[in-house]
Structures are given as C-alpha cells and as structure tokens.
Amino acid sequence: MQRIGERLRGSVDTLQRAFNRLPPAFRRGSAMLVDALIVMESFTVMLIVRVSGDAVAPSWPFFWPFAVFSALAFVLLLNWNRVYQSIPRYSAGIYQDVRVLSATAIAAGGLFLAVFCLGPFGFGITRVNIVPLSVPLVGSVLAYVQLVAVRLLYSRPLIN
C-alpha cells in the first residue's frame, strides 16, 4: 500500500513540474478554464437542487446560455480583480481569497439583477424568469467555495 502511495506521489510531482514549466499564458488560460467550469457546474447543481431534480428541458430553455454568460462574467471579473496575476507565494492565501470574494459578490449581484430585470417583475422581456432567482445567489456562493478550495488545494499559485 505504501508503494502505491509513493508511486502516486511521484506521478503527481512529475505532473506538477511539467505544468510549472509551461508558459505563464497557458497556465493563466487553464486557470480561467477551470474557473469557468466550476461556475457552470455550480449553477447546474443549484438548478437541479432548486427544482428537486425536476428540471424538465422546456421549463428552463435559457439555462445553458445563462450558465455560459455567468461563467464569462465570473472569469472577466476575476481577471479584472487581478486574481490571475502573479502574487508572492506566501501572501497568496487571504489576499487572493478577498479578491475572489469581491469578484463573486459583484457577479452574484449583477446576475441576480439581470435575471430579475429580464423576468416578469422587471422589464418583462421574458414572461418567466430565465432561471429561478435563487440560482444566481446560492450558485455564486457554491462557486465561491469551490474557487477558494481549488486555490487552497493547489498550494502554489497557478501563475508565476
């Protein structure tokens, strides 16, 4: 059992060294892709939980465009808050978490307002809300937890 652990640790170390040799632009792009996938997964899980697994395709036809738009908004706000910039290794923890929290709060508020204003209680562009109003709020909290967890699990910054 110990040999399997040593082999696994050696494989992970080899992959980390290979990843650290890649150009910074590639590492930034991969970090952005991972963050976008986390946001889309968070909103998907929140929609499924919100409707108790009863999400029939015709009832939420705008969900996937909303999820893609949300992921784009999150990544742009994270980039705007300089989350993907190089920061010293030992000050990365709380400093980067505050930046992620700021971007998440702005994104959650903006997405909630967008869903509310497009729906029947806002400007009435659509007769129903494109997603339940709880999805952008609680989904953003779930996304924040996962975004911070990814940064905690990967102890070194993704970008040098």
Phi and psi in radians as a Rosetta constraint file:
Dihedral C 1 N 2 CA 2 C 2 CIRCULARHARMONIC -1.155 0.35
Dihedral N 2 CA 2 C 2 N 3 CIRCULARHARMONIC -0.639 0.35
Dihedral C 2 N 3 CA 3 C 3 CIRCULARHARMONIC -1.130 0.35
Dihedral N 3 CA 3 C 3 N 4 CIRCULARHARMONIC -0.646 0.35
Dihedral C 3 N 4 CA 4 C 4 CIRCULARHARMONIC -1.127 0.35
Dihedral N 4 CA 4 C 4 N 5 CIRCULARHARMONIC -0.740 0.35
Dihedral C 4 N 5 CA 5 C 5 CIRCULARHARMONIC -1.097 0.35
Dihedral N 5 CA 5 C 5 N 6 CIRCULARHARMONIC -0.707 0.35
Dihedral C 5 N 6 CA 6 C 6 CIRCULARHARMONIC -1.155 0.35
Dihedral N 6 CA 6 C 6 N 7 CIRCULARHARMONIC -0.709 0.35
Dihedral C 6 N 7 CA 7 C 7 CIRCULARHARMONIC -1.117 0.35
Dihedral N 7 CA 7 C 7 N 8 CIRCULARHARMONIC -0.741 0.35
Dihedral C 7 N 8 CA 8 C 8 CIRCULARHARMONIC -1.122 0.35
Dihedral N 8 CA 8 C 8 N 9 CIRCULARHARMONIC -0.767 0.35
Dihedral C 8 N 9 CA 9 C 9 CIRCULARHARMONIC -1.087 0.35
Dihedral N 9 CA 9 C 9 N 10 CIRCULARHARMONIC -0.711 0.35
Dihedral C 9 N 10 CA 10 C 10 CIRCULARHARMONIC -1.119 0.35
Dihedral N 10 CA 10 C 10 N 11 CIRCULARHARMONIC -0.679 0.35
Dihedral C 10 N 11 CA 11 C 11 CIRCULARHARMONIC -1.160 0.35
Dihedral N 11 CA 11 C 11 N 12 CIRCULARHARMONIC -0.730 0.35
Dihedral C 11 N 12 CA 12 C 12 CIRCULARHARMONIC -1.144 0.35
Dihedral N 12 CA 12 C 12 N 13 CIRCULARHARMONIC -0.728 0.35
Dihedral C 12 N 13 CA 13 C 13 CIRCULARHARMONIC -1.075 0.35
Dihedral N 13 CA 13 C 13 N 14 CIRCULARHARMONIC -0.717 0.35
Dihedral C 13 N 14 CA 14 C 14 CIRCULARHARMONIC -1.101 0.35
Dihedral N 14 CA 14 C 14 N 15 CIRCULARHARMONIC -0.751 0.35
Dihedral C 14 N 15 CA 15 C 15 CIRCULARHARMONIC -1.136 0.35
Dihedral N 15 CA 15 C 15 N 16 CIRCULARHARMONIC -0.708 0.35
Dihedral C 15 N 16 CA 16 C 16 CIRCULARHARMONIC -1.123 0.35
Dihedral N 16 CA 16 C 16 N 17 CIRCULARHARMONIC -0.744 0.35
Dihedral C 16 N 17 CA 17 C 17 CIRCULARHARMONIC -1.102 0.35
Dihedral N 17 CA 17 C 17 N 18 CIRCULARHARMONIC -0.715 0.35
Dihedral C 17 N 18 CA 18 C 18 CIRCULARHARMONIC -1.133 0.35
Dihedral N 18 CA 18 C 18 N 19 CIRCULARHARMONIC -0.711 0.35
Dihedral C 18 N 19 CA 19 C 19 CIRCULARHARMONIC -1.152 0.35
Dihedral N 19 CA 19 C 19 N 20 CIRCULARHARMONIC -0.669 0.35
Dihedral C 19 N 20 CA 20 C 20 CIRCULARHARMONIC -1.229 0.35
Dihedral N 20 CA 20 C 20 N 21 CIRCULARHARMONIC -0.338 0.35
Dihedral C 20 N 21 CA 21 C 21 CIRCULARHARMONIC -1.460 0.35
Dihedral N 21 CA 21 C 21 N 22 CIRCULARHARMONIC -0.187 0.35
Dihedral C 21 N 22 CA 22 C 22 CIRCULARHARMONIC -1.263 0.35
Dihedral N 22 CA 22 C 22 N 23 CIRCULARHARMONIC 2.722 0.35
Dihedral C 22 N 23 CA 23 C 23 CIRCULARHARMONIC -1.081 0.35
Dihedral N 23 CA 23 C 23 N 24 CIRCULARHARMONIC 2.597 0.35
Dihedral C 23 N 24 CA 24 C 24 CIRCULARHARMONIC -1.008 0.35
Dihedral N 24 CA 24 C 24 N 25 CIRCULARHARMONIC -0.593 0.35
Dihedral C 24 N 25 CA 25 C 25 CIRCULARHARMONIC -1.120 0.35
Dihedral N 25 CA 25 C 25 N 26 CIRCULARHARMONIC -0.670 0.35
Dihedral C 25 N 26 CA 26 C 26 CIRCULARHARMONIC -1.160 0.35
Dihedral N 26 CA 26 C 26 N 27 CIRCULARHARMONIC -0.718 0.35
Dihedral C 26 N 27 CA 27 C 27 CIRCULARHARMONIC -1.166 0.35
Dihedral N 27 CA 27 C 27 N 28 CIRCULARHARMONIC -0.655 0.35
Dihedral C 27 N 28 CA 28 C 28 CIRCULARHARMONIC -1.108 0.35
Dihedral N 28 CA 28 C 28 N 29 CIRCULARHARMONIC -0.787 0.35
Dihedral C 28 N 29 CA 29 C 29 CIRCULARHARMONIC -1.081 0.35
Dihedral N 29 CA 29 C 29 N 30 CIRCULARHARMONIC -0.718 0.35
Dihedral C 29 N 30 CA 30 C 30 CIRCULARHARMONIC -1.188 0.35
Dihedral N 30 CA 30 C 30 N 31 CIRCULARHARMONIC -0.631 0.35
Dihedral C 30 N 31 CA 31 C 31 CIRCULARHARMONIC -1.136 0.35
Dihedral N 31 CA 31 C 31 N 32 CIRCULARHARMONIC -0.695 0.35
Dihedral C 31 N 32 CA 32 C 32 CIRCULARHARMONIC -1.150 0.35
Dihedral N 32 CA 32 C 32 N 33 CIRCULARHARMONIC -0.712 0.35
Dihedral C 32 N 33 CA 33 C 33 CIRCULARHARMONIC -1.114 0.35
Dihedral N 33 CA 33 C 33 N 34 CIRCULARHARMONIC -0.766 0.35
Dihedral C 33 N 34 CA 34 C 34 CIRCULARHARMONIC -1.079 0.35
Dihedral N 34 CA 34 C 34 N 35 CIRCULARHARMONIC -0.752 0.35
Dihedral C 34 N 35 CA 35 C 35 CIRCULARHARMONIC -1.118 0.35
Dihedral N 35 CA 35 C 35 N 36 CIRCULARHARMONIC -0.711 0.35
Dihedral C 35 N 36 CA 36 C 36 CIRCULARHARMONIC -1.115 0.35
Dihedral N 36 CA 36 C 36 N 37 CIRCULARHARMONIC -0.726 0.35
Dihedral C 36 N 37 CA 37 C 37 CIRCULARHARMONIC -1.142 0.35
Dihedral N 37 CA 37 C 37 N 38 CIRCULARHARMONIC -0.646 0.35
Dihedral C 37 N 38 CA 38 C 38 CIRCULARHARMONIC -1.087 0.35
Dihedral N 38 CA 38 C 38 N 39 CIRCULARHARMONIC -0.767 0.35
Dihedral C 38 N 39 CA 39 C 39 CIRCULARHARMONIC -1.132 0.35
Dihedral N 39 CA 39 C 39 N 40 CIRCULARHARMONIC -0.791 0.35
Dihedral C 39 N 40 CA 40 C 40 CIRCULARHARMONIC -1.108 0.35
Dihedral N 40 CA 40 C 40 N 41 CIRCULARHARMONIC -0.700 0.35
Dihedral C 40 N 41 CA 41 C 41 CIRCULARHARMONIC -1.135 0.35
Dihedral N 41 CA 41 C 41 N 42 CIRCULARHARMONIC -0.691 0.35
Dihedral C 41 N 42 CA 42 C 42 CIRCULARHARMONIC -1.108 0.35
Dihedral N 42 CA 42 C 42 N 43 CIRCULARHARMONIC -0.769 0.35
Dihedral C 42 N 43 CA 43 C 43 CIRCULARHARMONIC -1.217 0.35
Dihedral N 43 CA 43 C 43 N 44 CIRCULARHARMONIC -0.603 0.35
Dihedral C 43 N 44 CA 44 C 44 CIRCULARHARMONIC -1.130 0.35
Dihedral N 44 CA 44 C 44 N 45 CIRCULARHARMONIC -0.823 0.35
Dihedral C 44 N 45 CA 45 C 45 CIRCULARHARMONIC -1.075 0.35
Dihedral N 45 CA 45 C 45 N 46 CIRCULARHARMONIC -0.727 0.35
Dihedral C 45 N 46 CA 46 C 46 CIRCULARHARMONIC -1.130 0.35
Dihedral N 46 CA 46 C 46 N 47 CIRCULARHARMONIC -0.697 0.35
Dihedral C 46 N 47 CA 47 C 47 CIRCULARHARMONIC -1.116 0.35
Dihedral N 47 CA 47 C 47 N 48 CIRCULARHARMONIC -0.753 0.35
Dihedral C 47 N 48 CA 48 C 48 CIRCULARHARMONIC -1.122 0.35
Dihedral N 48 CA 48 C 48 N 49 CIRCULARHARMONIC -0.762 0.35
Dihedral C 48 N 49 CA 49 C 49 CIRCULARHARMONIC -1.164 0.35
Dihedral N 49 CA 49 C 49 N 50 CIRCULARHARMONIC -0.697 0.35
Dihedral C 49 N 50 CA 50 C 50 CIRCULARHARMONIC -1.102 0.35
Dihedral N 50 CA 50 C 50 N 51 CIRCULARHARMONIC -0.691 0.35
Dihedral C 50 N 51 CA 51 C 51 CIRCULARHARMONIC -1.762 0.35
Dihedral N 51 CA 51 C 51 N 52 CIRCULARHARMONIC 0.297 0.35
Dihedral C 51 N 52 CA 52 C 52 CIRCULARHARMONIC 0.964 0.35
Dihedral N 52 CA 52 C 52 N 53 CIRCULARHARMONIC 0.671 0.35
Dihedral C 52 N 53 CA 53 C 53 CIRCULARHARMONIC 1.310 0.35
Dihedral N 53 CA 53 C 53 N 54 CIRCULARHARMONIC 0.163 0.35
Dihedral C 53 N 54 CA 54 C 54 CIRCULARHARMONIC -1.818 0.35
Dihedral N 54 CA 54 C 54 N 55 CIRCULARHARMONIC 0.656 0.35
Dihedral C 54 N 55 CA 55 C 55 CIRCULARHARMONIC -1.470 0.35
Dihedral N 55 CA 55 C 55 N 56 CIRCULARHARMONIC 1.564 0.35
Dihedral C 55 N 56 CA 56 C 56 CIRCULARHARMONIC -1.333 0.35
Dihedral N 56 CA 56 C 56 N 57 CIRCULARHARMONIC 2.432 0.35
Dihedral C 56 N 57 CA 57 C 57 CIRCULARHARMONIC -0.907 0.35
Dihedral N 57 CA 57 C 57 N 58 CIRCULARHARMONIC -0.795 0.35
Dihedral C 57 N 58 CA 58 C 58 CIRCULARHARMONIC -1.204 0.35
Dihedral N 58 CA 58 C 58 N 59 CIRCULARHARMONIC -0.336 0.35
Dihedral C 58 N 59 CA 59 C 59 CIRCULARHARMONIC -1.329 0.35
Dihedral N 59 CA 59 C 59 N 60 CIRCULARHARMONIC -0.442 0.35
Dihedral C 59 N 60 CA 60 C 60 CIRCULARHARMONIC -2.295 0.35
Dihedral N 60 CA 60 C 60 N 61 CIRCULARHARMONIC 1.171 0.35
Dihedral C 60 N 61 CA 61 C 61 CIRCULARHARMONIC -1.219 0.35
Dihedral N 61 CA 61 C 61 N 62 CIRCULARHARMONIC -0.340 0.35
Dihedral C 61 N 62 CA 62 C 62 CIRCULARHARMONIC -1.716 0.35
Dihedral N 62 CA 62 C 62 N 63 CIRCULARHARMONIC 0.178 0.35
Dihedral C 62 N 63 CA 63 C 63 CIRCULARHARMONIC -1.130 0.35
Dihedral N 63 CA 63 C 63 N 64 CIRCULARHARMONIC -0.844 0.35
Dihedral C 63 N 64 CA 64 C 64 CIRCULARHARMONIC -1.161 0.35
Dihedral N 64 CA 64 C 64 N 65 CIRCULARHARMONIC -0.710 0.35
Dihedral C 64 N 65 CA 65 C 65 CIRCULARHARMONIC -1.074 0.35
Dihedral N 65 CA 65 C 65 N 66 CIRCULARHARMONIC -0.646 0.35
Dihedral C 65 N 66 CA 66 C 66 CIRCULARHARMONIC -1.114 0.35
Dihedral N 66 CA 66 C 66 N 67 CIRCULARHARMONIC -0.738 0.35
Dihedral C 66 N 67 CA 67 C 67 CIRCULARHARMONIC -1.129 0.35
Dihedral N 67 CA 67 C 67 N 68 CIRCULARHARMONIC -0.720 0.35
Dihedral C 67 N 68 CA 68 C 68 CIRCULARHARMONIC -1.162 0.35
Dihedral N 68 CA 68 C 68 N 69 CIRCULARHARMONIC -0.770 0.35
Dihedral C 68 N 69 CA 69 C 69 CIRCULARHARMONIC -1.068 0.35
Dihedral N 69 CA 69 C 69 N 70 CIRCULARHARMONIC -0.706 0.35
Dihedral C 69 N 70 CA 70 C 70 CIRCULARHARMONIC -1.110 0.35
Dihedral N 70 CA 70 C 70 N 71 CIRCULARHARMONIC -0.774 0.35
Dihedral C 70 N 71 CA 71 C 71 CIRCULARHARMONIC -1.079 0.35
Dihedral N 71 CA 71 C 71 N 72 CIRCULARHARMONIC -0.737 0.35
Dihedral C 71 N 72 CA 72 C 72 CIRCULARHARMONIC -1.109 0.35
Dihedral N 72 CA 72 C 72 N 73 CIRCULARHARMONIC -0.750 0.35
Dihedral C 72 N 73 CA 73 C 73 CIRCULARHARMONIC -1.085 0.35
Dihedral N 73 CA 73 C 73 N 74 CIRCULARHARMONIC -0.774 0.35
Dihedral C 73 N 74 CA 74 C 74 CIRCULARHARMONIC -1.068 0.35
Dihedral N 74 CA 74 C 74 N 75 CIRCULARHARMONIC -0.855 0.35
Dihedral C 74 N 75 CA 75 C 75 CIRCULARHARMONIC -1.114 0.35
Dihedral N 75 CA 75 C 75 N 76 CIRCULARHARMONIC -0.713 0.35
Dihedral C 75 N 76 CA 76 C 76 CIRCULARHARMONIC -1.130 0.35
Dihedral N 76 CA 76 C 76 N 77 CIRCULARHARMONIC -0.718 0.35
Dihedral C 76 N 77 CA 77 C 77 CIRCULARHARMONIC -1.213 0.35
Dihedral N 77 CA 77 C 77 N 78 CIRCULARHARMONIC -0.656 0.35
Dihedral C 77 N 78 CA 78 C 78 CIRCULARHARMONIC -1.107 0.35
Dihedral N 78 CA 78 C 78 N 79 CIRCULARHARMONIC -0.708 0.35
Dihedral C 78 N 79 CA 79 C 79 CIRCULARHARMONIC -1.154 0.35
Dihedral N 79 CA 79 C 79 N 80 CIRCULARHARMONIC -0.723 0.35
Dihedral C 79 N 80 CA 80 C 80 CIRCULARHARMONIC -1.108 0.35
Dihedral N 80 CA 80 C 80 N 81 CIRCULARHARMONIC -0.611 0.35
Dihedral C 80 N 81 CA 81 C 81 CIRCULARHARMONIC -1.453 0.35
Dihedral N 81 CA 81 C 81 N 82 CIRCULARHARMONIC 0.170 0.35
Dihedral C 81 N 82 CA 82 C 82 CIRCULARHARMONIC 1.064 0.35
Dihedral N 82 CA 82 C 82 N 83 CIRCULARHARMONIC 0.620 0.35
Dihedral C 82 N 83 CA 83 C 83 CIRCULARHARMONIC -1.238 0.35
Dihedral N 83 CA 83 C 83 N 84 CIRCULARHARMONIC -0.540 0.35
Dihedral C 83 N 84 CA 84 C 84 CIRCULARHARMONIC -1.564 0.35
Dihedral N 84 CA 84 C 84 N 85 CIRCULARHARMONIC 0.051 0.35
Dihedral C 84 N 85 CA 85 C 85 CIRCULARHARMONIC -1.427 0.35
Dihedral N 85 CA 85 C 85 N 86 CIRCULARHARMONIC 2.825 0.35
Dihedral C 85 N 86 CA 86 C 86 CIRCULARHARMONIC -1.259 0.35
Dihedral N 86 CA 86 C 86 N 87 CIRCULARHARMONIC 2.317 0.35
Dihedral C 86 N 87 CA 87 C 87 CIRCULARHARMONIC -2.360 0.35
Dihedral N 87 CA 87 C 87 N 88 CIRCULARHARMONIC 2.669 0.35
Dihedral C 87 N 88 CA 88 C 88 CIRCULARHARMONIC -1.009 0.35
Dihedral N 88 CA 88 C 88 N 89 CIRCULARHARMONIC 2.531 0.35
Dihedral C 88 N 89 CA 89 C 89 CIRCULARHARMONIC -1.045 0.35
Dihedral N 89 CA 89 C 89 N 90 CIRCULARHARMONIC -0.745 0.35
Dihedral C 89 N 90 CA 90 C 90 CIRCULARHARMONIC -1.499 0.35
Dihedral N 90 CA 90 C 90 N 91 CIRCULARHARMONIC -0.178 0.35
Dihedral C 90 N 91 CA 91 C 91 CIRCULARHARMONIC -1.874 0.35
Dihedral N 91 CA 91 C 91 N 92 CIRCULARHARMONIC 0.168 0.35
Dihedral C 91 N 92 CA 92 C 92 CIRCULARHARMONIC -1.256 0.35
Dihedral N 92 CA 92 C 92 N 93 CIRCULARHARMONIC -0.560 0.35
Dihedral C 92 N 93 CA 93 C 93 CIRCULARHARMONIC -0.931 0.35
Dihedral N 93 CA 93 C 93 N 94 CIRCULARHARMONIC -1.482 0.35
Dihedral C 93 N 94 CA 94 C 94 CIRCULARHARMONIC -1.212 0.35
Dihedral N 94 CA 94 C 94 N 95 CIRCULARHARMONIC -0.585 0.35
Dihedral C 94 N 95 CA 95 C 95 CIRCULARHARMONIC -1.075 0.35
Dihedral N 95 CA 95 C 95 N 96 CIRCULARHARMONIC -0.801 0.35
Dihedral C 95 N 96 CA 96 C 96 CIRCULARHARMONIC -1.261 0.35
Dihedral N 96 CA 96 C 96 N 97 CIRCULARHARMONIC -0.610 0.35
Dihedral C 96 N 97 CA 97 C 97 CIRCULARHARMONIC -1.094 0.35
Dihedral N 97 CA 97 C 97 N 98 CIRCULARHARMONIC -0.651 0.35
Dihedral C 97 N 98 CA 98 C 98 CIRCULARHARMONIC -1.159 0.35
Dihedral N 98 CA 98 C 98 N 99 CIRCULARHARMONIC -0.673 0.35
Dihedral C 98 N 99 CA 99 C 99 CIRCULARHARMONIC -1.137 0.35
Dihedral N 99 CA 99 C 99 N 100 CIRCULARHARMONIC -0.718 0.35
Dihedral C 99 N 100 CA 100 C 100 CIRCULARHARMONIC -1.134 0.35
Dihedral N 100 CA 100 C 100 N 101 CIRCULARHARMONIC -0.721 0.35
Dihedral C 100 N 101 CA 101 C 101 CIRCULARHARMONIC -1.088 0.35
Dihedral N 101 CA 101 C 101 N 102 CIRCULARHARMONIC -0.747 0.35
Dihedral C 101 N 102 CA 102 C 102 CIRCULARHARMONIC -1.076 0.35
Dihedral N 102 CA 102 C 102 N 103 CIRCULARHARMONIC -0.821 0.35
Dihedral C 102 N 103 CA 103 C 103 CIRCULARHARMONIC -1.118 0.35
Dihedral N 103 CA 103 C 103 N 104 CIRCULARHARMONIC -0.681 0.35
Dihedral C 103 N 104 CA 104 C 104 CIRCULARHARMONIC -1.152 0.35
Dihedral N 104 CA 104 C 104 N 105 CIRCULARHARMONIC -0.726 0.35
Dihedral C 104 N 105 CA 105 C 105 CIRCULARHARMONIC -1.124 0.35
Dihedral N 105 CA 105 C 105 N 106 CIRCULARHARMONIC -0.745 0.35
Dihedral C 105 N 106 CA 106 C 106 CIRCULARHARMONIC -1.128 0.35
Dihedral N 106 CA 106 C 106 N 107 CIRCULARHARMONIC -0.772 0.35
Dihedral C 106 N 107 CA 107 C 107 CIRCULARHARMONIC -1.121 0.35
Dihedral N 107 CA 107 C 107 N 108 CIRCULARHARMONIC -0.763 0.35
Dihedral C 107 N 108 CA 108 C 108 CIRCULARHARMONIC -1.068 0.35
Dihedral N 108 CA 108 C 108 N 109 CIRCULARHARMONIC -0.798 0.35
Dihedral C 108 N 109 CA 109 C 109 CIRCULARHARMONIC -1.115 0.35
Dihedral N 109 CA 109 C 109 N 110 CIRCULARHARMONIC -0.766 0.35
Dihedral C 109 N 110 CA 110 C 110 CIRCULARHARMONIC -1.139 0.35
Dihedral N 110 CA 110 C 110 N 111 CIRCULARHARMONIC -0.729 0.35
Dihedral C 110 N 111 CA 111 C 111 CIRCULARHARMONIC -1.189 0.35
Dihedral N 111 CA 111 C 111 N 112 CIRCULARHARMONIC -0.687 0.35
Dihedral C 111 N 112 CA 112 C 112 CIRCULARHARMONIC -1.086 0.35
Dihedral N 112 CA 112 C 112 N 113 CIRCULARHARMONIC -0.791 0.35
Dihedral C 112 N 113 CA 113 C 113 CIRCULARHARMONIC -1.103 0.35
Dihedral N 113 CA 113 C 113 N 114 CIRCULARHARMONIC -0.677 0.35
Dihedral C 113 N 114 CA 114 C 114 CIRCULARHARMONIC -1.113 0.35
Dihedral N 114 CA 114 C 114 N 115 CIRCULARHARMONIC -0.791 0.35
Dihedral C 114 N 115 CA 115 C 115 CIRCULARHARMONIC -1.137 0.35
Dihedral N 115 CA 115 C 115 N 116 CIRCULARHARMONIC -0.746 0.35
Dihedral C 115 N 116 CA 116 C 116 CIRCULARHARMONIC -1.137 0.35
Dihedral N 116 CA 116 C 116 N 117 CIRCULARHARMONIC -0.810 0.35
Dihedral C 116 N 117 CA 117 C 117 CIRCULARHARMONIC -1.212 0.35
Dihedral N 117 CA 117 C 117 N 118 CIRCULARHARMONIC -0.561 0.35
Dihedral C 117 N 118 CA 118 C 118 CIRCULARHARMONIC -1.312 0.35
Dihedral N 118 CA 118 C 118 N 119 CIRCULARHARMONIC -0.439 0.35
Dihedral C 118 N 119 CA 119 C 119 CIRCULARHARMONIC -1.379 0.35
Dihedral N 119 CA 119 C 119 N 120 CIRCULARHARMONIC -3.043 0.35
Dihedral C 119 N 120 CA 120 C 120 CIRCULARHARMONIC -1.183 0.35
Dihedral N 120 CA 120 C 120 N 121 CIRCULARHARMONIC -0.394 0.35
Dihedral C 120 N 121 CA 121 C 121 CIRCULARHARMONIC -1.554 0.35
Dihedral N 121 CA 121 C 121 N 122 CIRCULARHARMONIC -0.197 0.35
Dihedral C 121 N 122 CA 122 C 122 CIRCULARHARMONIC -1.735 0.35
Dihedral N 122 CA 122 C 122 N 123 CIRCULARHARMONIC -2.082 0.35
Dihedral C 122 N 123 CA 123 C 123 CIRCULARHARMONIC -1.403 0.35
Dihedral N 123 CA 123 C 123 N 124 CIRCULARHARMONIC -0.201 0.35
Dihedral C 123 N 124 CA 124 C 124 CIRCULARHARMONIC 1.276 0.35
Dihedral N 124 CA 124 C 124 N 125 CIRCULARHARMONIC 0.502 0.35
Dihedral C 124 N 125 CA 125 C 125 CIRCULARHARMONIC -1.142 0.35
Dihedral N 125 CA 125 C 125 N 126 CIRCULARHARMONIC -0.669 0.35
Dihedral C 125 N 126 CA 126 C 126 CIRCULARHARMONIC -1.999 0.35
Dihedral N 126 CA 126 C 126 N 127 CIRCULARHARMONIC 2.635 0.35
Dihedral C 126 N 127 CA 127 C 127 CIRCULARHARMONIC -1.315 0.35
Dihedral N 127 CA 127 C 127 N 128 CIRCULARHARMONIC -0.407 0.35
Dihedral C 127 N 128 CA 128 C 128 CIRCULARHARMONIC -2.246 0.35
Dihedral N 128 CA 128 C 128 N 129 CIRCULARHARMONIC 2.795 0.35
Dihedral C 128 N 129 CA 129 C 129 CIRCULARHARMONIC -1.134 0.35
Dihedral N 129 CA 129 C 129 N 130 CIRCULARHARMONIC 2.492 0.35
Dihedral C 129 N 130 CA 130 C 130 CIRCULARHARMONIC -1.185 0.35
Dihedral N 130 CA 130 C 130 N 131 CIRCULARHARMONIC -0.512 0.35
Dihedral C 130 N 131 CA 131 C 131 CIRCULARHARMONIC -2.514 0.35
Dihedral N 131 CA 131 C 131 N 132 CIRCULARHARMONIC 2.803 0.35
Dihedral C 131 N 132 CA 132 C 132 CIRCULARHARMONIC -1.021 0.35
Dihedral N 132 CA 132 C 132 N 133 CIRCULARHARMONIC 2.547 0.35
Dihedral C 132 N 133 CA 133 C 133 CIRCULARHARMONIC -1.089 0.35
Dihedral N 133 CA 133 C 133 N 134 CIRCULARHARMONIC -0.399 0.35
Dihedral C 133 N 134 CA 134 C 134 CIRCULARHARMONIC -1.336 0.35
Dihedral N 134 CA 134 C 134 N 135 CIRCULARHARMONIC -0.342 0.35
Dihedral C 134 N 135 CA 135 C 135 CIRCULARHARMONIC -1.109 0.35
Dihedral N 135 CA 135 C 135 N 136 CIRCULARHARMONIC -0.836 0.35
Dihedral C 135 N 136 CA 136 C 136 CIRCULARHARMONIC -1.156 0.35
Dihedral N 136 CA 136 C 136 N 137 CIRCULARHARMONIC -0.592 0.35
Dihedral C 136 N 137 CA 137 C 137 CIRCULARHARMONIC -1.301 0.35
Dihedral N 137 CA 137 C 137 N 138 CIRCULARHARMONIC -0.995 0.35
Dihedral C 137 N 138 CA 138 C 138 CIRCULARHARMONIC -1.280 0.35
Dihedral N 138 CA 138 C 138 N 139 CIRCULARHARMONIC -0.594 0.35
Dihedral C 138 N 139 CA 139 C 139 CIRCULARHARMONIC -1.094 0.35
Dihedral N 139 CA 139 C 139 N 140 CIRCULARHARMONIC -0.605 0.35
Dihedral C 139 N 140 CA 140 C 140 CIRCULARHARMONIC -1.186 0.35
Dihedral N 140 CA 140 C 140 N 141 CIRCULARHARMONIC -0.651 0.35
Dihedral C 140 N 141 CA 141 C 141 CIRCULARHARMONIC -1.131 0.35
Dihedral N 141 CA 141 C 141 N 142 CIRCULARHARMONIC -0.773 0.35
Dihedral C 141 N 142 CA 142 C 142 CIRCULARHARMONIC -1.086 0.35
Dihedral N 142 CA 142 C 142 N 143 CIRCULARHARMONIC -0.712 0.35
Dihedral C 142 N 143 CA 143 C 143 CIRCULARHARMONIC -1.120 0.35
Dihedral N 143 CA 143 C 143 N 144 CIRCULARHARMONIC -0.727 0.35
Dihedral C 143 N 144 CA 144 C 144 CIRCULARHARMONIC -1.045 0.35
Dihedral N 144 CA 144 C 144 N 145 CIRCULARHARMONIC -0.804 0.35
Dihedral C 144 N 145 CA 145 C 145 CIRCULARHARMONIC -1.035 0.35
Dihedral N 145 CA 145 C 145 N 146 CIRCULARHARMONIC -0.749 0.35
Dihedral C 145 N 146 CA 146 C 146 CIRCULARHARMONIC -1.248 0.35
Dihedral N 146 CA 146 C 146 N 147 CIRCULARHARMONIC -0.661 0.35
Dihedral C 146 N 147 CA 147 C 147 CIRCULARHARMONIC -1.104 0.35
Dihedral N 147 CA 147 C 147 N 148 CIRCULARHARMONIC -0.711 0.35
Dihedral C 147 N 148 CA 148 C 148 CIRCULARHARMONIC -1.230 0.35
Dihedral N 148 CA 148 C 148 N 149 CIRCULARHARMONIC -0.685 0.35
Dihedral C 148 N 149 CA 149 C 149 CIRCULARHARMONIC -1.082 0.35
Dihedral N 149 CA 149 C 149 N 150 CIRCULARHARMONIC -0.701 0.35
Dihedral C 149 N 150 CA 150 C 150 CIRCULARHARMONIC -1.089 0.35
Dihedral N 150 CA 150 C 150 N 151 CIRCULARHARMONIC -0.699 0.35
Dihedral C 150 N 151 CA 151 C 151 CIRCULARHARMONIC -1.260 0.35
Dihedral N 151 CA 151 C 151 N 152 CIRCULARHARMONIC -0.528 0.35
Dihedral C 151 N 152 CA 152 C 152 CIRCULARHARMONIC -1.298 0.35
Dihedral N 152 CA 152 C 152 N 153 CIRCULARHARMONIC -0.686 0.35
Dihedral C 152 N 153 CA 153 C 153 CIRCULARHARMONIC -1.200 0.35
Dihedral N 153 CA 153 C 153 N 154 CIRCULARHARMONIC -0.593 0.35
Dihedral C 153 N 154 CA 154 C 154 CIRCULARHARMONIC -1.655 0.35
Dihedral N 154 CA 154 C 154 N 155 CIRCULARHARMONIC 1.657 0.35
Dihedral C 154 N 155 CA 155 C 155 CIRCULARHARMONIC -1.126 0.35
Dihedral N 155 CA 155 C 155 N 156 CIRCULARHARMONIC -0.551 0.35
Dihedral C 155 N 156 CA 156 C 156 CIRCULARHARMONIC -1.565 0.35
Dihedral N 156 CA 156 C 156 N 157 CIRCULARHARMONIC 2.620 0.35
Dihedral C 156 N 157 CA 157 C 157 CIRCULARHARMONIC -1.082 0.35
Dihedral N 157 CA 157 C 157 N 158 CIRCULARHARMONIC 2.573 0.35
Dihedral C 157 N 158 CA 158 C 158 CIRCULARHARMONIC -1.252 0.35
Dihedral N 158 CA 158 C 158 N 159 CIRCULARHARMONIC -0.406 0.35
Dihedral C 158 N 159 CA 159 C 159 CIRCULARHARMONIC -2.121 0.35
Dihedral N 159 CA 159 C 159 N 160 CIRCULARHARMONIC 2.322 0.35
